[in-house]
Amino acid sequence: MKNIFKKIVTYILRIESKLVLWKYKPKVVAITGSVGKTSTKDAVFAVISGVSYVRKSEKSYNSEIGLPLTILGCPNGWSSISIWILNILKGLWLFIWPHKYPKWLVLEVGVGKPGDMRRTASWLKSDVVIITAIGSTPPHIEFFDSHKHLVEEKASLIKTLKKDGLLILNNDDDVVLGMKTKTKNRVVTFGFKEDSDIRASADSIFYTNEGVPEGLIFRIDEGGNSMPVVIEGVFGRNHIYASLIALALCSGLKFNLLDAINKLKNYSVPPGRMRLLKGINDSFIIDDTYNSSPYACESALKTLGEVKLVGRKIAVLGDMLELGRHTEEAHKNIGKIAKEYLDILFVVGPRAKSIKEGALEAGMSPDNIFEFSNSREAGEFLKDYVQKNDFILIKGSQGVRMEHAVEAILEDKKNKSNLLVRQDEEWKKKK
């Protein structure tokens, strides 16, 4: 019964979304990829908000039901029938009666199983399509016959582009770059490679006078111009890529790049995405607990390795889910990579045992590896283990709930609802 109700509601909201888009004619930016969608969405929102009225997908409203909710400006009804009925009525009222509606929509478009993107492409029309990155072992791959099949599904979003639309592609990801052959639309590329239209270089972590890491700094080159970009309070190349994409959009649409760079300096980065938090005992946490994949985990470990600090470098790594037959190999490989960048390794969950195996095979001492069945156990151990100036990366897939480990060693627990991911009531019910 619930599934039937959900299908009916989804269908009605999708029809209402099409009508609202037809009536108000906003510019639509659609973002997909296997990593970096949400960070990209927030960076794009930051730069567009400087020039126009814009709405973005809330949290990770990137599913078949999430897109209509964003377009209609409605909340997730979860299990409340009354809220879903109110959402339907609100969508109808939005179409019938004139409202002040956003000039731009920034939509995060996800793929969980075959056919998801094709259903979206059947009704959504985009002015800009952005493909972030795919990686060799992306999330959700267990639901697809092959890597190629998943890539084709992601690439289906390009079909939503209008004739004069703009396609923005990752020049550092050969699979993504190959998608430019699928369209006659104008293409703008971003990346670290020299032939990128928007190119990043000289990226590094910058520090306070006391030697505390404070954020990222890098240079961008575009059309013969070279400019510095500073982003405060975050780490990792994923945020550099998100910024590059936002600047590629500005370049393609002829927005002012300097204004955009200023907007990116301290734009709102959501919880759980390589954010720097203060930990107990004068320690530091890189909170990357929103989700995990081999590509993103490797990038996070490399960032941890780049940090210049006198304390220990600790990684607390949970299971990476939805990898199917690639699960054991992908986890082992992360363990081998981890050995190169840290002093202490915590593994959390049954799949993460293979991370431990990989680290041991790479020569890491078993005395420096700790194993836990869940994130709460790991957090309790960390309370007594963390020392001054320790730098702790915490990461895992959504289902492992690694934010519990962050909460255990977070200094500012009173503000945890704003600092940590998955703090709304529905997630709390799931423990």
ZADO-159136 format. One line per field, with one value per residue (C-alpha): z negated, y, x negated; residue in three letters. Coordinates in Angstrom, 2 decimals. Example, Ala and Ser with C-alpha at 12.3 -4.5 7.8 and 13.67 -1.06 7.14 Angstrom:
! ZADO-159136
z: (-7.80 -7.14)
y: (-4.50 -1.06)
x: (-12.30 -13.67)
type: (ALA SER)
***
This chain:
! ZADO-159136
z: (0.00 -0.88 2.46 4.37 2.44 3.07 6.82 7.01 5.06 7.11 10.35 9.23 7.96 11.17 13.27 11.05 11.40 15.18 15.05 12.64 14.81 17.87 16.09 14.41 16.85 14.41 15.59 14.53 13.53 13.23 11.49 11.47 10.96 8.47 6.08 5.26 6.28 3.07 2.65 6.28 5.78 2.84 4.68 7.74 5.51 3.83 7.07 8.66 5.46 6.07 9.30 9.07 7.00 6.82 5.09 4.57 3.66 -0.11 -1.77 0.81 2.55 5.67 6.17 8.27 5.48 4.36 7.62 7.60 3.93 4.78 7.81 5.81 2.66 0.50 -2.48 -2.59 -4.03 -5.12 -6.48 -7.01 -4.58 -5.61 -4.67 -1.25 -0.63 -1.63 0.77 3.61 2.76 2.54 5.97 7.44 5.81 7.08 10.62 10.39 8.51 9.41 6.92 6.64 8.02 8.29 11.52 11.13 9.83 8.89 8.85 7.64 9.71 8.32 9.72 7.47 9.96 13.72 15.31 12.68 14.92 17.98 16.07 15.00 18.54 19.81 18.20 17.02 19.36 18.35 19.27 17.73 17.09 14.88 14.59 11.56 11.57 11.91 10.66 11.31 8.51 7.95 5.39 6.48 8.97 7.44 9.01 12.55 14.94 15.46 14.96 18.55 17.83 14.85 16.89 19.63 17.03 15.66 19.16 19.88 18.04 21.03 22.99 20.83 22.24 24.26 27.71 26.38 23.12 21.57 20.66 17.97 17.79 15.63 17.77 15.24 15.55 18.94 18.66 17.98 20.65 23.19 22.72 24.85 27.92 26.83 27.56 29.96 27.09 25.99 23.56 20.83 19.05 15.60 13.89 13.14 16.66 18.72 21.49 19.07 19.83 16.10 14.71 11.07 9.88 6.85 4.40 0.74 -2.82 -4.52 -8.24 -11.02 -12.70 -15.35 -12.72 -12.74 -9.32 -8.23 -4.69 -1.05 1.35 5.06 8.35 11.34 14.94 17.39 20.78 20.04 16.59 13.37 9.98 6.43 4.72 0.95 -0.76 -4.54 -6.94 -4.54 -3.07 -0.11 3.64 3.76 2.66 5.21 7.92 6.66 6.87 10.33 11.54 10.15 11.89 15.12 15.02 14.47 17.36 19.67 18.75 18.73 15.03 13.20 12.03 9.33 7.72 7.89 6.26 3.39 2.92 2.65 -0.13 -2.92 -1.15 -3.16 -3.08 -4.40 -7.36 -6.82 -3.77 -4.65 -7.24 -9.92 -13.45 -16.86 -18.83 -22.52 -24.11 -21.59 -18.68 -15.15 -13.16 -9.40 -9.28 -5.99 -7.27 -4.75 -2.52 -1.13 2.03 3.03 5.08 2.32 -0.45 1.36 1.89 -1.81 -2.91 -0.66 -2.20 -5.69 -4.55 -3.41 -6.78 -8.61 -12.30 -15.21 -16.45 -15.21 -11.98 -12.60 -10.10 -11.26 -8.19 -8.00 -5.44 -1.86 -0.71 2.63 4.31 5.06 6.32 5.99 2.21 0.92 3.49 3.04 -0.76 -0.61 1.75 -0.64 -3.41 -1.27 -0.48 -4.12 -5.24 -3.27 -4.85 -8.53 -11.84 -13.31 -11.53 -12.94 -10.84 -11.48 -10.21 -8.62 -5.18 -6.67 -7.90 -4.36 -4.91 -7.84 -5.68 -2.98 -5.51 -7.02 -3.56 -2.88 -6.01 -8.63 -12.19 -13.70 -16.91 -15.04 -13.77 -15.81 -14.76 -15.77 -14.87 -14.73 -14.88 -18.47 -19.71 -17.80 -19.26 -22.84 -22.35 -20.77 -23.83 -25.87 -22.99 -21.41 -22.39 -21.86 -18.20 -16.86 -13.42 -12.90 -9.56 -10.00 -6.94 -5.92 -3.91 -5.09 -6.46 -8.86 -10.56 -11.21 -12.56 -15.89 -16.12 -15.38 -18.03 -20.66 -20.30 -19.18 -21.47 -20.74 -21.47 -22.18 -18.51 -17.11 -15.29 -13.05 -12.82 -12.16 -9.29 -9.67 -12.73 -11.82 -13.70 -10.99 -10.98 -14.76 -14.84 -12.79 -15.50)
y: (0.00 2.39 1.77 2.43 5.67 6.73 6.09 8.08 11.02 10.97 11.02 13.92 16.00 15.35 16.60 19.67 20.30 20.24 22.73 25.02 24.95 25.76 28.65 30.37 29.34 29.38 28.61 25.05 23.82 20.00 18.31 14.65 12.43 9.80 12.21 15.90 16.65 18.36 20.42 21.49 22.40 24.64 26.32 26.96 28.30 30.64 32.28 32.52 34.00 37.02 37.86 36.42 34.77 31.10 27.92 24.76 21.19 20.88 18.42 15.63 15.93 14.23 11.35 10.83 12.41 14.89 16.85 17.70 18.68 21.18 22.56 23.01 24.22 21.49 19.51 15.76 14.22 11.05 8.80 11.56 11.25 14.69 16.41 14.70 15.85 19.41 19.21 18.26 21.14 23.57 22.49 23.02 26.46 27.43 26.73 28.30 31.50 33.77 33.56 35.02 32.11 31.65 32.73 29.82 26.27 24.30 20.62 17.66 14.61 11.19 7.66 4.68 2.02 1.50 3.72 6.49 9.08 8.17 8.80 12.19 13.01 12.27 15.41 17.75 20.38 21.98 25.14 23.81 20.22 19.50 16.13 16.13 12.85 9.12 7.18 3.55 2.09 4.52 4.15 2.17 0.14 -3.09 -2.31 -2.05 -4.72 -2.90 0.35 1.27 0.77 3.15 5.76 5.59 6.12 9.22 10.56 10.43 13.74 15.43 14.68 17.21 20.10 22.72 23.58 26.59 24.84 24.58 21.32 21.46 18.46 17.27 17.39 15.24 12.32 10.65 8.92 12.22 14.09 11.44 12.54 15.64 13.43 12.87 16.42 19.35 21.79 24.17 22.51 24.12 21.94 22.24 20.52 20.54 19.53 22.30 22.20 22.77 25.85 26.61 25.29 24.96 24.83 25.42 24.15 23.93 24.14 27.51 27.95 30.49 32.15 29.43 26.72 25.58 24.54 27.03 26.20 25.92 28.25 27.70 29.55 29.44 30.29 31.25 32.90 34.27 35.57 34.15 34.66 33.29 31.50 31.04 28.77 28.83 26.00 23.05 20.67 18.35 18.62 17.94 21.54 22.79 20.90 22.29 25.81 25.15 24.02 27.14 29.30 27.30 28.08 31.77 31.73 29.98 32.35 35.48 36.24 38.30 35.88 38.14 38.50 34.74 34.11 36.42 34.49 31.22 32.37 31.26 29.77 27.48 23.98 21.35 19.11 15.93 17.06 17.56 20.22 21.11 20.79 21.31 18.09 17.32 17.58 20.27 17.87 18.50 16.58 16.37 15.43 13.63 11.44 12.23 9.28 7.33 5.72 4.48 7.61 10.01 8.03 8.01 11.77 12.34 10.22 12.19 15.42 14.05 13.23 16.82 18.38 19.76 19.09 17.79 15.42 11.98 11.50 9.15 7.85 6.31 4.55 2.83 0.47 1.66 0.33 -0.56 -1.70 -5.22 -7.60 -4.82 -4.59 -6.61 -5.37 -1.72 -1.87 -3.63 -0.99 1.77 0.03 0.01 3.70 4.56 3.15 5.87 8.83 8.17 6.92 5.20 3.39 2.64 0.42 0.25 -2.40 -5.88 -4.71 -2.45 -5.55 -5.66 -2.15 -3.59 -6.50 -4.11 -1.95 -5.01 -6.26 -2.83 -3.15 -1.21 -2.37 -4.28 -2.29 0.82 -0.67 -0.83 -2.61 -1.85 -3.27 0.10 3.85 4.28 1.76 3.61 6.93 5.64 4.39 7.68 9.65 8.24 7.85 11.31 13.56 17.19 18.13 14.80 15.21 12.75 12.00 10.28 8.85 6.12 5.42 6.76 3.44 3.19 6.49 7.66 10.96 9.13 8.85 12.57 13.45 11.47 13.65 16.93 19.81 21.93 19.35 22.05 23.02 19.48 19.89 22.49 20.87 17.23 15.48 13.58 15.42 15.69 13.64 11.03 10.11 10.08 7.51 5.21 5.31)
x: (0.00 -2.82 -4.54 -1.32 -0.75 -4.36 -4.05 -0.82 -2.29 -5.49 -3.51 -1.29 -4.23 -6.15 -3.21 -2.90 -6.65 -6.41 -3.56 -5.43 -8.56 -6.45 -4.72 -7.68 -10.45 -13.41 -16.93 -17.77 -21.23 -21.28 -24.23 -25.18 -28.22 -29.37 -31.09 -30.92 -27.33 -26.27 -29.45 -29.09 -25.45 -26.35 -29.24 -27.05 -24.28 -26.77 -27.89 -24.42 -22.96 -25.18 -23.36 -19.85 -17.11 -18.01 -16.81 -18.87 -18.02 -17.75 -20.11 -20.34 -16.99 -18.34 -15.92 -12.83 -10.76 -13.44 -13.53 -9.81 -10.05 -12.79 -10.96 -7.76 -9.55 -7.99 -9.38 -9.88 -6.73 -8.52 -5.74 -3.15 -0.23 1.08 -2.20 -2.21 1.37 0.39 -2.56 -0.21 2.12 -0.82 -2.06 1.40 1.71 -1.76 -0.60 2.84 1.94 -1.05 -3.93 -7.40 -9.37 -13.17 -14.86 -17.31 -17.03 -20.16 -19.20 -21.24 -20.30 -21.22 -21.16 -20.47 -19.41 -19.01 -16.39 -16.51 -18.18 -16.17 -12.95 -14.28 -15.40 -11.90 -10.46 -13.25 -14.74 -18.06 -19.96 -23.19 -24.25 -27.27 -29.02 -31.35 -33.33 -32.67 -35.70 -36.60 -34.40 -31.53 -28.71 -25.61 -27.68 -26.33 -22.93 -24.36 -25.60 -28.89 -30.78 -29.89 -26.19 -26.33 -28.24 -25.61 -22.90 -24.65 -25.26 -21.52 -21.20 -22.85 -19.68 -17.83 -19.89 -18.09 -19.50 -21.40 -22.34 -25.81 -27.57 -30.29 -32.64 -35.54 -38.67 -40.59 -38.15 -38.53 -35.17 -33.39 -35.34 -34.30 -30.69 -31.30 -30.78 -27.18 -26.06 -26.38 -25.97 -28.70 -31.13 -33.27 -35.85 -37.42 -40.33 -44.04 -45.11 -46.68 -44.09 -41.16 -39.06 -39.06 -42.32 -43.40 -47.00 -49.24 -46.64 -47.63 -46.35 -46.85 -47.45 -46.94 -49.93 -49.68 -50.08 -46.45 -45.06 -42.42 -41.36 -42.38 -44.13 -44.74 -45.05 -42.73 -43.54 -40.81 -41.15 -44.61 -43.65 -45.10 -43.43 -43.85 -40.94 -40.62 -38.07 -37.91 -37.10 -37.29 -39.85 -40.21 -40.25 -36.53 -35.97 -38.48 -36.61 -33.28 -34.70 -36.14 -32.72 -31.05 -33.67 -33.29 -29.59 -30.35 -32.79 -30.34 -27.51 -29.72 -29.24 -31.87 -34.59 -36.02 -32.60 -32.17 -35.56 -34.61 -31.36 -33.29 -35.61 -33.30 -30.29 -28.02 -29.48 -27.06 -27.98 -29.93 -31.88 -35.56 -34.73 -37.24 -35.81 -37.41 -37.74 -38.20 -41.65 -42.69 -42.40 -41.11 -38.51 -38.10 -34.42 -33.72 -30.91 -28.18 -29.07 -32.00 -33.30 -36.76 -37.44 -36.37 -38.06 -41.39 -41.14 -40.35 -43.32 -45.65 -44.38 -45.06 -48.59 -49.15 -48.32 -51.37 -50.88 -52.94 -50.21 -49.20 -47.27 -44.35 -41.80 -38.52 -37.12 -33.75 -32.28 -31.83 -28.46 -26.82 -30.04 -28.80 -31.48 -34.09 -33.61 -36.56 -39.06 -38.06 -38.36 -41.73 -43.05 -41.96 -43.92 -47.06 -46.61 -45.90 -49.24 -51.01 -49.22 -48.51 -49.85 -46.79 -43.94 -40.48 -38.19 -34.44 -32.04 -32.28 -33.43 -36.09 -37.92 -39.33 -40.74 -42.67 -43.88 -45.08 -46.94 -48.65 -49.65 -51.17 -53.32 -51.37 -51.99 -49.03 -49.61 -48.45 -45.19 -41.97 -38.79 -35.18 -31.79 -30.01 -30.60 -29.40 -31.99 -34.69 -33.54 -33.62 -37.18 -38.25 -37.12 -40.00 -42.42 -42.53 -45.44 -46.40 -47.03 -45.76 -44.23 -41.37 -39.70 -36.32 -34.59 -32.13 -29.00 -25.64 -24.45 -27.43 -26.43 -30.01 -28.68 -28.26 -32.05 -32.42 -29.84 -31.77 -34.88 -33.28 -34.16 -31.07 -28.36 -25.76 -25.91 -25.98 -22.64 -24.30 -27.73 -26.90 -25.18 -21.86 -20.61 -16.92 -14.33 -13.80 -17.48 -17.63 -14.83 -17.04 -19.71)
type: (MET LYS ASN ILE PHE LYS LYS ILE VAL THR TYR ILE LEU ARG ILE GLU SER LYS LEU VAL LEU TRP LYS TYR LYS PRO LYS VAL VAL ALA ILE THR GLY SER VAL GLY LYS THR SER THR LYS ASP ALA VAL PHE ALA VAL ILE SER GLY VAL SER TYR VAL ARG LYS SER GLU LYS SER TYR ASN SER GLU ILE GLY LEU PRO LEU THR ILE LEU GLY CYS PRO ASN GLY TRP SER SER ILE SER ILE TRP ILE LEU ASN ILE LEU LYS GLY LEU TRP LEU PHE ILE TRP PRO HIS LYS TYR PRO LYS TRP LEU VAL LEU GLU VAL GLY VAL GLY LYS PRO GLY ASP MET ARG ARG THR ALA SER TRP LEU LYS SER ASP VAL VAL ILE ILE THR ALA ILE GLY SER THR PRO PRO HIS ILE GLU PHE PHE ASP SER HIS LYS HIS LEU VAL GLU GLU LYS ALA SER LEU ILE LYS THR LEU LYS LYS ASP GLY LEU LEU ILE LEU ASN ASN ASP ASP ASP VAL VAL LEU GLY MET LYS THR LYS THR LYS ASN ARG VAL VAL THR PHE GLY PHE LYS GLU ASP SER ASP ILE ARG ALA SER ALA ASP SER ILE PHE TYR THR ASN GLU GLY VAL PRO GLU GLY LEU ILE PHE ARG ILE ASP GLU GLY GLY ASN SER MET PRO VAL VAL ILE GLU GLY VAL PHE GLY ARG ASN HIS ILE TYR ALA SER LEU ILE ALA LEU ALA LEU CYS SER GLY LEU LYS PHE ASN LEU LEU ASP ALA ILE ASN LYS LEU LYS ASN TYR SER VAL PRO PRO GLY ARG MET ARG LEU LEU LYS GLY ILE ASN ASP SER PHE ILE ILE ASP ASP THR TYR ASN SER SER PRO TYR ALA CYS GLU SER ALA LEU LYS THR LEU GLY GLU VAL LYS LEU VAL GLY ARG LYS ILE ALA VAL LEU GLY ASP MET LEU GLU LEU GLY ARG HIS THR GLU GLU ALA HIS LYS ASN ILE GLY LYS ILE ALA LYS GLU TYR LEU ASP ILE LEU PHE VAL VAL GLY PRO ARG ALA LYS SER ILE LYS GLU GLY ALA LEU GLU ALA GLY MET SER PRO ASP ASN ILE PHE GLU PHE SER ASN SER ARG GLU ALA GLY GLU PHE LEU LYS ASP TYR VAL GLN LYS ASN ASP PHE ILE LEU ILE LYS GLY SER GLN GLY VAL ARG MET GLU HIS ALA VAL GLU ALA ILE LEU GLU ASP LYS LYS ASN LYS SER ASN LEU LEU VAL ARG GLN ASP GLU GLU TRP LYS LYS LYS LYS)
***
